Amino acid sequence: MNLSVIIPCYRSRQTLPELVERLQVELPKIAEAYEVILVVDGSPDDTYAVARSLELRFPATVRALLLRRNYGQHNALLAGLARAKYEFTVTMDDDLQHRPEELATLIAPLSDPLVDLVYGVAVEEEHGVFRSLASRMVKAALSAADVPSARDVSAFRAFRTDLRDGFAHVADPFASIDVLLSWTTNSIRRVEITMDHRTVGTSSYTFSSLARHAMNMVTGYGTVPLKLVTWLGFGCSLLGFALLVFVLVRFIAGDIAVAGFTTLASMLAILSGAMMLSIGILGEYIGRLHFRSMQRPTFLVRVDGGEGGPRAGIPGTELEAVVEEKHPDEIAAALSARYAGGPAPAAPGEPRDPAPALDANQADGVTPSPESLAVHREG
């Protein structure tokens, strides 16, 4: 079995070295050939500098690319998936909660030729109450978007790489890889895995961001809200008819000389509320159509240490190749200089020095000092 492991990276300079080193130990046990693709999603620190150092340390198996801005986890995964070269793909988080030691368990069901997609489901939830509630909202949204086995969906997944052919045409700024995978197969399995507690930093996913993600999936890939509007209109019509019958019966019985204000106000409140809710839901759909009509790219790559793969997530668009002016080492040095006091980037025309391999300090997530880089250049 040959594996492509894709890891979207954001503010993970401290966890990437350990994660990649553990993958280098575990992957040879389960794969004949493998690659680790680190997609730095416009991280506002020197995460790419660390990823580039790992790429230089393990040039045969690690590939690092930097997106031009923060496009989102799922968009970053699509950028990596477009570059995967092996027949099976694994996606995992960069925060060490997904154990590399669990990879063998995750990919085991794929030995069955009829299984296309496997999700690793945590035996014990490792998130807080509000984050867990938001995660359940997202899974409910996936279910509303007709994703099979939505309750088993997780970021720790393995699937056959050729499933990407079923959504290669997608250019969507609100992409959801789980919805896209559901378009291609319903042969899905789940395995129980053990997750570690997060020890470094905090999750970039908040309750509000997960709620927005859920809304994007419901309105972007499903029609459940529109169906609810239909049923809401039907219910309001029945209620209005019942109120009309009630008022007529009382009028005929002589209980009402003049139609009361209360009844009229109640009908207006119910109907106007239903109309505003319906308009709001329709507005969400129209807004999504508007954004998709812009054809905003799913991703745009700033620099890529490897060869092959699209620079932009705009399917069907072929542009003339432009010579890349900046070398990956220049970008990595610039990020180190900006965020960690590292060396200044080389000026245009100056020879480019390769970034040093990670030393023991870097393995703990420490960016090399300018003095250590100077010693490396002299050596």
C-alpha positions in Angstrom: 0.0 0.0 0.0 1.3 3.5 -0.9 0.1 6.5 1.1 -0.2 10.2 0.7 -0.6 12.0 4.0 -2.1 15.5 3.8 -1.8 17.8 6.8 -3.3 21.3 6.7 -1.1 23.5 8.9 -2.1 26.7 10.9 -0.1 28.1 13.8 1.6 24.7 14.2 5.3 25.6 14.3 5.7 23.8 17.7 3.9 20.6 16.8 5.0 19.9 13.2 8.5 18.6 14.0 7.3 15.9 16.4 4.4 15.0 14.1 6.5 14.5 11.0 9.2 12.6 13.0 6.5 10.2 14.3 5.1 9.8 10.8 8.6 9.0 9.5 8.7 6.1 12.1 5.2 4.8 11.5 4.7 5.1 7.8 7.5 2.7 6.7 5.7 0.0 8.8 2.5 0.2 6.8 3.4 1.6 3.4 5.8 0.6 0.7 6.0 4.2 -0.5 4.6 7.3 1.1 4.7 11.1 1.1 3.7 13.8 3.7 2.2 16.9 2.2 2.2 19.9 4.6 -0.2 22.6 3.4 0.4 25.8 5.3 -2.9 27.7 5.1 -1.7 31.3 5.3 -0.6 30.9 8.9 0.3 34.3 10.5 3.6 33.0 12.0 6.7 31.1 10.8 4.9 27.7 10.4 6.0 27.5 6.8 9.7 28.1 7.8 9.4 25.0 10.0 7.6 23.1 7.3 10.3 24.0 4.8 13.0 22.9 7.2 11.3 19.5 7.5 11.0 19.3 3.7 14.8 19.8 3.5 15.4 17.3 6.2 13.3 14.6 4.6 13.4 15.6 0.9 12.3 12.2 -0.4 9.1 12.1 1.6 8.0 15.5 2.8 6.6 18.3 0.6 5.6 21.8 1.9 3.5 24.4 0.2 2.3 27.8 1.4 -1.1 29.2 0.4 -1.3 33.0 -0.2 -3.9 33.5 2.5 -6.0 31.6 4.9 -8.6 29.8 2.8 -9.8 27.3 5.4 -9.0 23.7 6.4 -11.0 22.0 3.7 -9.7 24.2 0.9 -6.1 23.5 2.1 -6.9 19.8 2.0 -8.1 20.1 -1.6 -4.8 21.9 -2.5 -2.9 18.9 -1.0 -5.2 16.4 -2.6 -4.5 17.8 -6.0 -0.8 17.0 -5.4 -1.2 13.5 -4.0 0.6 10.9 -6.1 -0.2 7.6 -4.4 -3.4 5.5 -4.5 -4.5 6.1 -0.9 -4.8 9.4 0.9 -4.9 10.1 4.6 -5.8 13.4 6.1 -5.1 14.4 9.7 -4.7 17.4 11.9 -1.5 19.2 12.8 -2.1 19.4 16.6 -0.9 15.9 17.6 -4.4 14.9 18.6 -4.5 12.4 15.8 -1.9 9.8 16.6 0.4 8.6 13.8 0.5 5.3 15.6 -3.2 4.9 14.8 -2.7 5.0 11.0 -2.5 1.2 10.7 -5.9 0.9 12.3 -7.3 3.7 10.1 -6.3 2.2 6.8 -6.9 -1.4 7.6 -10.5 -1.5 6.1 -9.2 -0.2 2.8 -7.7 -3.7 2.2 -11.2 -4.6 1.2 -11.5 -3.5 -2.4 -15.2 -2.5 -1.9 -14.4 0.1 0.8 -13.5 3.6 -0.5 -13.6 5.8 2.6 -12.7 5.3 6.3 -13.3 7.7 9.2 -11.4 7.4 12.5 -13.9 8.1 15.2 -12.6 9.0 18.7 -13.4 6.5 21.4 -13.6 9.5 23.8 -14.4 13.0 22.8 -11.4 15.3 23.5 -13.1 18.7 23.1 -14.9 20.9 25.5 -18.7 21.2 25.9 -19.3 24.1 23.5 -16.8 22.7 20.9 -18.5 19.3 21.1 -21.9 20.9 20.7 -20.6 22.8 17.6 -19.2 19.6 16.2 -22.6 18.0 16.6 -24.1 20.9 14.7 -21.7 20.4 11.9 -22.6 16.7 11.7 -26.2 17.6 11.7 -25.5 19.9 8.8 -23.7 17.2 7.0 -26.7 14.9 7.5 -28.9 17.7 6.0 -26.6 17.8 3.0 -27.3 14.1 2.4 -23.8 12.9 3.6 -24.1 9.2 4.5 -22.9 8.3 8.0 -22.6 11.9 8.9 -22.3 11.2 12.6 -19.0 9.3 12.0 -17.4 12.1 10.0 -14.0 13.3 11.4 -10.8 15.0 10.2 -8.9 11.8 10.6 -9.9 10.0 7.3 -8.4 7.7 4.7 -9.8 7.1 1.2 -8.9 6.1 -2.3 -7.2 9.0 -4.0 -9.1 8.5 -7.3 -12.3 9.7 -5.6 -11.0 13.2 -6.3 -11.9 12.7 -9.9 -15.5 13.0 -8.9 -15.1 16.6 -7.8 -12.2 17.9 -9.8 -14.5 20.4 -11.4 -15.4 22.1 -8.1 -14.3 25.7 -7.5 -16.0 26.6 -4.3 -14.8 29.0 -1.5 -17.1 27.2 0.9 -15.8 23.7 0.0 -16.4 20.8 2.4 -14.3 17.7 1.6 -16.7 15.4 3.4 -19.6 16.5 1.2 -17.5 16.2 -1.9 -16.4 12.7 -0.9 -20.1 11.8 -0.3 -20.7 12.6 -4.0 -18.4 9.8 -5.0 -19.1 6.9 -2.8 -21.4 5.4 -0.1 -19.0 2.6 0.7 -17.9 4.0 4.0 -16.5 2.4 7.2 -15.7 3.7 10.6 -12.9 2.6 13.0 -12.5 3.6 16.6 -9.3 5.3 17.4 -7.7 7.0 20.5 -7.1 10.7 20.3 -4.6 12.6 22.5 -5.4 15.8 24.4 -4.1 18.9 22.8 -1.1 20.2 24.7 0.1 23.1 22.6 -2.1 26.1 21.7 -5.8 26.2 21.2 -8.0 25.2 18.3 -8.6 27.8 15.7 -12.2 26.4 15.4 -14.5 28.3 17.7 -18.2 27.7 18.3 -19.1 30.6 16.0 -16.8 29.5 13.2 -18.2 25.9 13.3 -21.7 27.3 13.3 -20.9 29.3 10.2 -19.3 26.2 8.6 -22.5 24.3 9.4 -24.6 27.0 7.8 -22.4 27.0 4.7 -22.8 23.3 4.3 -26.6 23.3 4.8 -27.2 26.2 2.3 -24.4 25.3 0.0 -25.0 21.6 -0.5 -28.6 20.9 0.7 -32.2 22.0 0.2 -33.5 21.2 3.7 -34.1 24.9 4.6 -36.1 25.4 1.4 -38.2 22.4 2.2 -38.7 23.8 5.7 -39.9 27.1 4.2 -42.4 25.2 2.1 -43.8 23.4 5.2 -43.7 26.6 7.1 -45.9 28.3 4.5 -48.2 25.3 4.5 -48.5 25.5 8.3 -49.1 29.2 8.3 -51.8 28.8 5.6 -53.6 26.2 7.8 -53.3 28.4 10.8 -54.7 31.4 8.9 -57.6 29.4 7.6 -58.3 28.1 11.1 -58.3 31.7 12.4 -60.6 32.8 9.6 -63.1 30.0 10.4 -63.0 30.9 14.1 -63.7 34.6 13.4 -66.5 33.8 11.0 -68.2 31.4 13.4 -68.1 34.0 16.2 -69.4 36.7 13.9 -72.3 34.5 12.7 -73.1 33.6 16.4 -73.3 37.3 17.1 -70.3 37.3 19.5 -68.4 39.9 17.5 -69.9 43.1 16.3 -66.7 44.4 14.9 -63.6 42.3 14.1 -61.3 42.5 17.1 -57.8 44.1 17.0 -56.3 41.0 18.8 -57.2 38.6 16.1 -56.0 40.9 13.3 -52.7 41.6 15.1 -52.1 37.9 15.7 -52.6 37.0 12.0 -50.4 39.8 10.9 -47.6 38.8 13.3 -47.7 35.2 12.3 -47.8 35.8 8.6 -45.2 38.6 8.6 -42.8 36.5 10.8 -43.1 33.5 8.4 -42.5 35.8 5.4 -39.4 37.4 6.9 -38.0 34.0 7.8 -38.7 32.7 4.3 -37.0 35.7 2.7 -34.0 35.3 5.0 -33.5 31.6 4.0 -33.9 32.5 0.3 -31.4 35.3 0.8 -28.8 32.8 2.2 -29.2 30.7 -1.0 -29.0 33.7 -3.2 -25.9 34.9 -1.4 -24.2 31.5 -1.9 -25.1 31.6 -5.6 -23.7 35.1 -5.8 -20.4 34.0 -4.2 -20.1 31.0 -6.5 -20.8 33.1 -9.6 -17.7 35.1 -8.7 -15.7 31.9 -9.2 -13.4 32.8 -6.3 -10.5 30.3 -6.2 -10.7 27.4 -3.7 -7.0 28.1 -3.0 -4.0 29.8 -4.5 -0.4 28.6 -3.8 2.3 31.1 -3.0 5.2 28.6 -3.1 5.6 24.9 -3.4 8.7 22.9 -2.7 7.7 20.1 -5.0 6.7 19.8 -8.7 3.3 19.3 -10.2 -0.2 20.2 -9.0 -2.3 23.3 -9.8 -1.3 26.7 -8.5 -5.0 27.8 -8.2 -8.2 26.0 -7.4 -10.0 27.1 -10.5 -10.8 23.9 -12.6 -10.7 24.2 -16.3 -8.6 27.4 -16.3 -5.2 27.0 -18.1 -2.9 30.0 -17.8 0.6 30.5 -19.3 3.3 29.5 -16.8 5.1 32.3 -15.0 8.6 31.8 -13.7 8.5 31.9 -9.9 10.7 34.7 -8.7 10.9 33.6 -5.1 12.6 30.4 -3.9 11.0 28.4 -1.1 14.0 29.2 1.1 13.6 32.9 0.6 10.0 32.7 1.7 10.9 30.6 4.7 13.7 33.0 5.7 11.4 36.0 5.3 8.8 34.4 7.7 11.5 33.5 10.2 12.8 37.1 10.1 9.3 38.5 10.6 8.0 36.3 13.3 11.0 34.8 15.1 14.0 37.1 14.6 15.5 34.8 12.0 17.8 35.7 9.1 16.6 38.3 6.6 15.6 37.1 3.2 18.2 37.2 0.4 18.1 40.1 -1.9 17.2 39.5 -5.5 20.2 38.2 -7.4 22.0 37.0 -4.3 22.8 33.3 -4.0 20.2 31.4 -2.1 21.5 29.3 0.9 19.6 26.2 1.6 17.8 26.1 5.0 19.6 23.9 7.6 18.1 20.7 8.7 16.4 20.7 12.0 18.6 20.4 15.1 17.5 19.1 18.5 16.0 22.5 19.5 14.0 22.7 16.3 12.6 19.3 17.0 10.9 20.9 20.0 9.5 23.6 17.8 12.2 26.3 18.3 13.2 28.3 15.2 17.0 28.5 14.6 18.7 31.7 15.7 20.5 33.9 13.2 23.8 32.8 14.8 23.1 29.1 14.1 22.2 29.9 10.5 25.4 31.9 10.1 27.4 28.9 11.4 25.5 26.7 8.9 26.4 29.0 6.0 30.1 29.1 7.0 30.1 25.3 7.2 
